Amino acid sequence: MNEEELFRTARLLVADHKGLLAMDESNPTCNKRFARLGIPQTVEARRDYRELIVTTPGLCESISGAILCDETIRQKKKDGTPFVQVLSEAGIIPGIKVDSGAKDMAGHPGEKVTEGLDDLRDRVREYSQMGARFAKWRAVITVNDRLPSRGCIEANAQALARYAALCQERGMVPMIEPEVLMDGDYSLERCVEVTEEVLRTVFNQLYRQRVNLQGMILKPNMVLPGLNCPSQEDVNEVADATVNCLLRAVPAAVPGIAFLSGGQSCELASERLNAMNMRFKSRMPWELAFSFARAIQQPALEIWLGQEANTMAAQQALLHRARCNSAARRGEYRAAMEFEQ
């Protein structure tokens, strides 16, 4: 492992007020989104949509890296150019999702554990040879009046740490994604409690597995009340709760934190990220960025609808959302930007 190159890649992923575009949806998830909009659920349609994304002019001005899935990293433009090459030549770092999904956890009804460690060393080697420079592994944590269990938190933290160690062995930056799911009626205070416990456990396991924190990126949830909670705190309250939780749980050695959007609306995800950077910029030891999927892609997908004639308009919508989130990183996002496309 070349430590300096590892650290450099991690820093580049959160540099210059940029963020990451998560385009690593599994094929079943992508097909569901297509089906809701009447888009054919085929390999060709998925390839066409991903080509639309990777060829968006100017995307590199706001996006530092793109997370791909196994199908996408093997795909090419219609002219035969691999997507990885297209991204690299545009100045966007290619990444890859390497977990095999969250599965029901034995002995823990209602909870999941993420699998995919068994052949991970070989897969990381292959993806690295294909041009991926960072990877992602997602764990999901369910919250209710009795969950999460300690066993679930520890099992997922151990898997995240073992994955991270295998990535760094190959010189690939691991993105650590422990997601506290938004589903439920729990309060903001309960989310603070669970998120902090999860993050402390994850970092304890990262230390045990000798993962170098300077060569990783954290991809957590924002601290939010459950979607069905009757009390929904405002943007500034969410910003305060989130950053204070992170300051207590995330070591300063970590170069960057790139939030997942987790089902938030495009505008609200940008507003919350903006508030955090406005209110805490001088106090944060790490860069506070974004790693959004639907919160960047959804408007473009709704415009494209599988029609080539809509490609340019869809790309403009994608670029607009990326620019809004880059502005939020600077603490300069404002609602009026939504009408300035």
C-alpha positions in Angstrom: 0.0 0.0 0.0 1.2 3.5 -0.9 0.1 5.5 2.1 0.7 8.9 0.5 -1.4 8.0 -2.5 -4.1 6.6 -0.3 -4.2 9.8 1.8 -4.1 12.0 -1.4 -7.1 10.2 -2.9 -9.1 10.5 0.3 -8.4 14.3 0.5 -9.2 14.8 -3.2 -12.6 13.2 -2.7 -13.6 16.0 -0.3 -11.6 18.8 -1.8 -12.6 22.1 -3.5 -16.2 22.2 -2.2 -17.0 19.1 -4.2 -18.9 16.0 -3.3 -19.7 12.5 -4.5 -22.4 11.2 -6.8 -23.7 7.8 -5.7 -24.8 5.9 -8.9 -24.3 2.5 -7.4 -28.0 1.4 -7.1 -28.4 -2.3 -7.4 -30.2 -3.5 -10.6 -33.4 -4.3 -8.7 -33.5 -0.9 -7.1 -32.7 0.9 -10.4 -35.4 -1.2 -12.1 -38.0 -0.1 -9.5 -37.2 3.5 -10.1 -37.5 3.0 -13.8 -40.8 1.1 -13.5 -42.4 4.0 -11.6 -41.6 6.3 -14.5 -42.5 3.9 -17.3 -38.8 3.4 -18.4 -37.9 -0.1 -19.7 -36.2 -2.2 -17.0 -33.4 -3.5 -19.3 -29.6 -3.6 -19.4 -29.7 -1.3 -22.3 -31.8 1.3 -20.6 -29.6 1.2 -17.5 -26.5 1.7 -19.6 -28.1 4.6 -21.5 -29.0 6.3 -18.3 -25.6 5.9 -16.8 -24.0 7.2 -20.0 -26.1 10.3 -19.6 -24.7 10.8 -16.1 -21.0 10.2 -16.8 -21.0 12.3 -20.0 -22.7 15.4 -18.3 -20.6 18.4 -19.3 -19.1 20.3 -16.4 -20.0 17.7 -13.8 -16.4 17.6 -12.5 -16.8 21.2 -11.3 -19.0 20.0 -8.4 -18.4 16.2 -8.3 -15.1 14.7 -7.1 -16.0 11.0 -7.3 -18.7 8.6 -8.6 -19.6 5.4 -6.9 -20.5 2.6 -9.4 -21.9 -0.8 -9.1 -20.5 -4.0 -10.6 -22.6 -3.7 -13.7 -21.7 -0.1 -14.3 -18.0 -0.4 -13.8 -18.0 -2.9 -16.7 -20.1 -0.8 -19.0 -19.0 1.4 -21.9 -20.3 4.3 -23.9 -21.9 3.6 -27.3 -18.6 4.4 -28.9 -16.9 1.7 -26.8 -15.1 3.9 -24.2 -15.3 2.4 -20.7 -17.2 4.5 -18.2 -14.3 4.4 -15.8 -12.1 6.0 -18.5 -14.8 8.6 -19.2 -14.9 9.6 -15.6 -11.2 9.6 -15.1 -10.6 11.8 -18.1 -13.2 14.2 -16.8 -11.4 14.5 -13.5 -13.9 12.4 -11.5 -12.5 9.6 -9.4 -14.2 6.2 -10.1 -15.3 4.2 -7.0 -17.2 0.9 -6.6 -19.7 -0.5 -4.2 -18.3 -3.8 -2.9 -20.9 -5.2 -0.4 -23.4 -7.8 -1.4 -26.3 -6.3 0.4 -27.9 -6.2 3.8 -29.4 -9.6 4.8 -31.6 -10.7 7.7 -29.5 -11.2 10.8 -29.9 -14.6 12.4 -31.2 -14.4 15.9 -32.1 -10.7 15.5 -35.6 -10.3 14.1 -36.1 -7.0 12.2 -32.3 -6.3 11.9 -29.9 -6.7 9.0 -26.2 -7.4 8.6 -24.3 -6.6 5.5 -22.5 -9.5 3.7 -19.8 -9.8 1.1 -16.5 -10.3 2.9 -15.7 -13.9 1.8 -14.2 -13.1 -1.6 -13.7 -9.4 -1.1 -9.8 -9.4 -1.4 -10.1 -10.8 -4.9 -12.9 -8.5 -5.9 -11.0 -5.4 -4.6 -8.0 -6.5 -6.6 -10.1 -6.8 -9.8 -11.8 -3.5 -9.3 -8.5 -1.8 -8.6 -7.1 -3.1 -11.9 -10.2 -1.8 -13.6 -9.5 1.7 -12.3 -11.5 2.1 -9.1 -9.7 4.2 -6.5 -12.1 4.0 -3.7 -14.9 1.7 -2.5 -18.1 1.7 -0.5 -19.7 -0.6 2.0 -23.2 0.1 3.5 -24.6 -1.1 6.8 -28.2 -0.4 7.8 -29.4 0.2 11.3 -33.1 0.0 12.2 -34.5 2.1 15.0 -37.6 1.6 17.1 -38.4 1.2 20.8 -36.3 -1.9 21.1 -33.8 -1.7 18.3 -31.0 -1.5 17.4 -29.5 -4.3 19.4 -26.0 -4.2 20.6 -25.3 -7.4 18.6 -26.4 -5.9 15.4 -24.4 -2.7 15.8 -21.2 -4.7 16.7 -21.6 -7.2 13.8 -22.0 -4.4 11.2 -19.1 -2.4 12.7 -16.8 -5.4 12.5 -17.8 -6.0 8.9 -17.2 -2.4 8.0 -13.7 -2.5 9.7 -12.7 -5.7 8.0 -13.8 -4.3 4.6 -11.9 -1.1 5.2 -8.7 -3.0 6.0 -8.9 -5.1 2.9 -9.4 -2.0 0.8 -6.4 -0.2 2.3 -4.3 -3.3 1.8 -4.8 -2.7 -2.0 -4.4 1.1 -1.8 -8.1 1.8 -2.2 -9.9 4.4 0.0 -12.7 2.8 1.9 -15.9 4.8 2.3 -17.6 3.7 5.6 -21.4 3.9 5.4 -23.2 3.1 8.7 -26.8 4.3 7.9 -29.3 4.8 10.6 -32.5 4.4 8.6 -35.1 7.3 8.6 -38.1 4.9 8.7 -40.0 5.1 12.0 -41.4 7.5 14.5 -38.4 8.0 16.7 -37.4 11.5 17.9 -34.3 13.6 17.0 -32.9 12.9 20.4 -33.2 9.1 19.9 -31.4 9.5 16.5 -28.6 11.4 18.2 -28.3 8.5 20.8 -28.3 5.7 18.2 -26.0 7.5 15.7 -23.4 8.3 18.3 -23.4 4.8 19.6 -23.0 3.4 16.1 -20.2 5.7 15.2 -18.3 5.1 18.4 -18.6 1.4 17.8 -17.5 1.6 14.2 -14.4 3.7 15.0 -13.5 1.3 17.8 -13.5 -1.6 15.3 -11.6 0.5 12.8 -8.8 0.9 15.4 -8.8 -2.8 16.1 -8.4 -3.7 12.5 -5.6 -1.1 12.1 -7.4 1.0 9.5 -5.6 4.3 8.9 -8.2 7.0 9.5 -6.4 9.4 7.2 -7.1 7.2 4.3 -10.9 6.8 4.6 -14.1 8.7 4.1 -17.1 8.5 6.5 -20.6 8.4 4.8 -23.1 8.7 7.7 -26.8 9.7 7.9 -27.7 13.2 9.0 -29.2 13.2 12.5 -32.9 13.4 11.8 -36.2 12.5 13.5 -37.9 9.4 12.0 -40.1 10.2 9.0 -43.2 9.4 11.0 -42.3 11.4 14.1 -44.9 14.1 14.8 -42.1 16.6 15.7 -39.9 17.5 12.8 -37.1 19.9 13.8 -36.1 22.8 11.6 -33.0 23.0 9.4 -30.8 24.7 12.1 -31.8 22.3 14.8 -30.9 19.4 12.6 -27.6 21.0 11.7 -26.8 21.5 15.4 -27.7 18.0 16.4 -25.8 16.4 13.5 -22.6 18.3 13.8 -22.4 18.1 17.6 -23.0 14.4 17.4 -20.2 14.0 14.9 -17.8 16.2 16.9 -18.3 13.8 19.8 -17.9 10.6 17.8 -15.6 11.1 14.7 -11.9 11.5 15.2 -10.2 14.6 13.7 -7.9 12.3 11.6 -10.7 11.5 9.2 -10.3 13.8 6.2 -13.9 14.1 5.2 -17.5 13.2 6.1 -19.8 12.8 3.0 -23.5 12.5 4.0 -25.9 10.1 2.4 -29.3 11.7 1.5 -31.3 8.7 2.8 -34.6 9.6 1.2 -34.6 13.4 1.9 -35.9 15.6 -0.8 -33.3 17.2 -3.0 -33.9 20.7 -1.6 -34.0 19.7 2.0 -30.8 17.7 1.8 -29.1 20.8 0.3 -30.6 23.1 3.0 -29.4 21.0 5.8 -25.9 20.5 4.5 -25.7 24.3 3.9 -26.8 25.1 7.5 -24.1 22.8 8.9 -21.4 24.4 6.8 -22.6 27.9 7.6 -22.9 27.4 11.4 -19.9 25.2 12.1 -17.3 25.9 9.4 -14.7 27.2 11.9 -15.2 24.3 14.4 -15.0 21.3 12.1 -11.8 19.3 11.9 -13.0 17.4 8.8 -14.5 18.5 5.5 -18.3 18.2 5.4 -19.4 17.1 2.0 -22.2 15.0 0.3 -22.5 11.6 -1.3 -26.0 11.8 -2.6 -27.9 9.4 -5.0 -31.6 10.3 -5.4 -31.0 13.8 -4.1 -28.9 14.5 -7.2 -30.3 12.0 -9.7 -34.1 12.1 -9.3 -34.9 15.3 -11.2 -32.7 14.2 -14.1 -34.4 10.7 -14.2 -37.9 12.3 -14.2 -36.9 14.4 -17.2 -35.1 11.7 -19.1 -37.9 9.1 -19.0 -35.8 6.8 -21.2 -36.0 9.2 -24.2 -32.8 10.2 -26.0 -34.4 13.5 -27.0 -34.5 14.4 -23.3 -30.8 13.7 -22.6 -29.6 17.3 -22.7 -32.3 18.6 -20.4 -31.8 15.8 -18.0 -28.1 16.5 -17.8 -28.8 20.1 -17.1 -31.0 19.1 -14.2 -28.2 16.7 -12.9 -25.7 19.5 -13.1 -28.0 21.9 -11.3 -28.4 19.7 -8.3 -24.7 19.0 -8.2 -24.0 22.8 -8.2 -26.6 23.4 -5.5 -24.8 20.9 -3.2 -21.4 22.3 -4.0 -22.8 25.7 -2.9 -24.1 24.1 0.3 -20.6 22.9 1.0 -19.5 26.5 0.9 -22.5 27.6 3.0 -23.8 29.6 0.0 -26.9 27.6 -1.0 -30.1 29.6 -1.0 -33.6 28.6 -2.0 -33.6 31.1 -4.9 -31.0 28.9 -6.6 -33.7 26.4 -7.4 -35.1 28.8 -10.0 -31.8 29.7 -11.6 -31.2 26.7 -13.8 
